[in-house]
Amino acid sequence: MDDYIKSLLKDFFEEAFEMLDRLEENILILDKDRDNVDAVQEIFRAVHTLKGSAGAVELVDTQKYAHRFEDLLDLIRDKKINVDDATIDILLKGIDVLKELINCASNESVSTVDIDEEIKKLDDFKNLQLGSETQTAAEDLNIEKTVDDKLSNKYDNLNLDNDILSAIREHKDDGLKIKLVYVKFNAESSMRTVGGVQVFVALKEKGDIVTSVPPLQDLEGDEFYQDVVYLLATTEEDNDIINDITFPETTDEIKIEEFVLEDYEKEASNKNSKEESAASKKDEKNVNKDKKVDRQSSYLRVESDRIDAMMNQVGELVTNKSSYVQYDDDLSSYGKLISTSINDIKKYYRDTIVQLLRKFEDYAQKKEIKDLRANYINNFNSKLNEISKIEEDFKFTLDRYRSSYQLLTRVTNELQETVMKIRMVPIAQTFNRFPRLIRDLSRDLGKEVKLEMYGEDTELDKSVIETLVDPLVHIIRNAVDHGIEMPEDRVNAGKSRVGTVVLQASHEGNLIIIKISDDGKGMQPHKIFESAVKKGLVSADAKLTEQQMLEYIFAPGFSTASKITNISGRGVGMDVVKKSLEKINGTVGIDTEYGKGSTFSLRIPLTVAIIQALIVDAEKEYYAVPINSILETIKIEPTDIQELEGTEVIKVRDEVVNILSIKELFRLPSRYTDIKSYYAVIISSEDKKVALLVNNLIGEQDIVIKTLKDSITKSEGIAGATILGDGTVSFILDIQTIVGLGTKRIIERGKVNTAAASKNELRSFINKLKNNEIPEAADIE
């Protein structure tokens, strides 16, 4: 393989994978709408393009298989093979084969695909559908169809402008015949990419080539065109032309037909009328689709590594921008200090001079003292005015600095937003994998399941989307396997035979919410608890809420399946969901009703590169709290903190919130004395609240997340680190873990002294809670 081909391969693989995704999407559209002609045309065009591109980069097996696959699609397009379940299966199998071939070529690994065997399967299917016993018959039928189709619609691919039509009229006036020369080239020929030009040159010896489809400039490129039409003005006979443009192993088929100008103009007129009528009836969906195609034409392919490098540089810029905030505060403080100092000096020296001169009044004349005082004061005022001028210059410079800083901030924010948008991709890229998954699972399990998708245009950071694939696959597999019932069971339960899985994405502030719902049998928390007890994951006498019981499905090795299948039962699925989401600071919640179905709600940050955070001070160490996790901040006195059965709590309006001190959590030494107040940062995760106790609130700012390694990552409650504007390193808090620690304390405190509590004591305890009072530990002894 020469260097030129190698340079083309990178672009080929990127385009091929996108093309395969679109192919699969259109096949699944065809599966739902068996008469969808547009889907068939899209599939045919994509395979045809893939075949030509594979040939251009010398992927022989891929080109060979795509060529036979195209033959099958041609028969489907011509309605000689009906679209049924077997047809959809063979088409999907064809996509799988092409994916395997291209994947192996991309990875430079050896493919396990037996290309001859797979081609034989295609041919056997064609022969079976056509009622023929040999491949030759099917291919002959295909060739005849191609030629007949072109002859019956010979003007379809011609779009002649006025200049070409004028040239045709001139040639006719000169007594020349206008002929349409159809040439089909051999896709497996080593000369396939130059065949179109070879025939063009040969035809020029036979007359004047008015035009060709595709045009000559396209034929001179590297792309292979299997079917080419030449419009020739000539006096030669058809057989002589065919003999001179026939190149063994390059041209497969040649056909010549007379071009009738009047017929073409009539056909063009009818075609224009139909197109105008169709355009007026286009619905909004097609308009949006056209707009999407227009936008795609302006896309520029850029390696993701370059975008990541740019993101890192923007991150450094954001960090640097934060330092200017501190500088601005410092300069403002210095400005105020200078003004205050000047006023103090002015007052001090004026008073001092007056007092000194008064002491000389007994030793000198009053006029002399008065003149002396005036002289001293004038000289002093002159010096003060010079200092005041310096102060004014300082303030002017500070104002200019602030203007420049504000401009820098605006440009940095816009640059950050632009780069973030570049990294954003529609979640449809992930969602489009699942119609095929649902179809295959439902067929394997003998179930009837349909998939509904909403919010596919919702955009997420590319790195986040890549992490989401595995969690979504596991949840959907479980929904179909464990959730959706067999058709007969659904009918007996009064449900539709066809189960429904709904995949929905939406924005909520700086978060993306993805919900995966099914209308199956739902889950029974107590059965999950019993299974967890059997596996030794929890004590049988543990007092848990139903929501806490459901959490055990995320435990490693947990499964309620009675038998192991190739789909589930090994207990290695749902724990992957939680671990994957934790990597991107995401959370998962469950809502289920037995007999009705279940919903998994994934809450994911838009990006994991730059986030907004509140910087807090705990014992003179800085920590960053993600803004999207903060409900509110309140200032409290030490007396506001009360103890509820061994745990510190505060009352926030009508709610008792558990306190978690950062000092205690990270075992920080005491650096503040005589503390008169604290700040409580109320954070939440999965509908649970905890109040973080800190000494001071520093401020809100954008922070760049830095991944931590080694032993630091094992510290509970730490998600990463960031560098503040002044160079200080601040740890980023892991809100999910911290809220979990707070909740754990609440659960544990319920075990304190409950055995000895009397009914009256318990009633008093509950009444106080109902009255929004904080019970004392002494209430239950």
Salt bridges, closest charged atoms under 4 A:
GLU14 OE1 - ARG301 NH1 3.57
GLU18 OE2 - ARG301 NH1 3.13
GLU24 OE1 - LYS99 NZ 3.11
GLU24 OE1 - ARG436 NH1 2.86
ASP31 OD1 - ARG34 NH2 2.81
ASP31 OD2 - ARG439 NE 2.91
GLU42 OE2 - ARG45 NH2 3.16
GLU70 OE2 - HIS48 ND1 2.51
GLU70 OE1 - LYS51 NZ 2.45
ASP74 OD1 - ARG77 NH2 2.93
ASP74 OD1 - LYS145 NZ 3.04
ASP78 OD2 - LYS80 NZ 2.37
ASP85 OD1 - ARG34 NH2 2.67
ASP89 OD1 - ARG439 NH2 2.90
ASP89 OD2 - ARG443 NH2 2.64
ASP96 OD2 - ARG436 NH2 2.52
ASP116 OD1 - LYS64 NZ 3.43
GLU118 OE2 - LYS121 NZ 3.59
ASP123 OD2 - ARG68 NH1 2.89
ASP123 OD1 - LYS126 NZ 3.41
ASP124 OD2 - LYS120 NZ 2.91
GLU139 OE2 - ARG68 NE 3.81
ASP208 OD2 - HIS171 NE2 2.74
ASP227 OD1 - LYS150 NZ 2.92
GLU236 OE1 - LYS206 NZ 3.95
ASP238 OD1 - LYS179 NZ 2.97
ASP244 OD2 - LYS206 NZ 2.40
GLU257 OE2 - LYS154 NZ 3.26
GLU262 OE2 - LYS172 NZ 3.79
GLU265 OE2 - ARG169 NH2 2.57
ASP290 OD2 - LYS282 NZ 2.94
GLU303 OE2 - LYS10 NZ 2.08
ASP308 OD1 - ARG423 NH1 2.89
GLU316 OE2 - LYS706 NZ 3.29
ASP328 OD1 - ARG402 NE 2.93
ASP351 OD2 - LYS347 NZ 3.34
ASP371 OD2 - LYS367 NZ 3.01
GLU391 OE2 - LYS395 NZ 3.41
ASP393 OD1 - LYS389 NZ 3.01
GLU414 OE2 - ARG410 NH1 3.31
GLU417 OE2 - LYS421 NZ 3.45
ASP440 OD2 - ARG436 NE 3.06
GLU448 OE2 - ARG497 NH2 2.84
GLU452 OE2 - LYS450 NZ 3.62
ASP461 OD2 - ARG423 NE 2.86
GLU466 OE2 - LYS462 NZ 2.39
GLU485 OE1 - ARG490 NH1 2.82
GLU485 OE2 - LYS495 NZ 2.86
GLU508 OE2 - ARG603 NH1 3.24
ASP519 OD2 - ARG490 NH2 2.92
GLU546 OE2 - HIS526 NE2 3.88
GLU551 OE1 - LYS578 NZ 2.98
ASP575 OD2 - LYS579 NZ 3.96
GLU621 OE2 - ARG671 NH1 3.39
GLU632 OE2 - ARG653 NH2 2.51
GLU655 OE1 - LYS689 NZ 2.96
GLU686 OE1 - LYS688 NZ 3.96
ASP702 OD2 - LYS321 NZ 3.95
ASP779 OD2 - LYS768 NZ 3.29
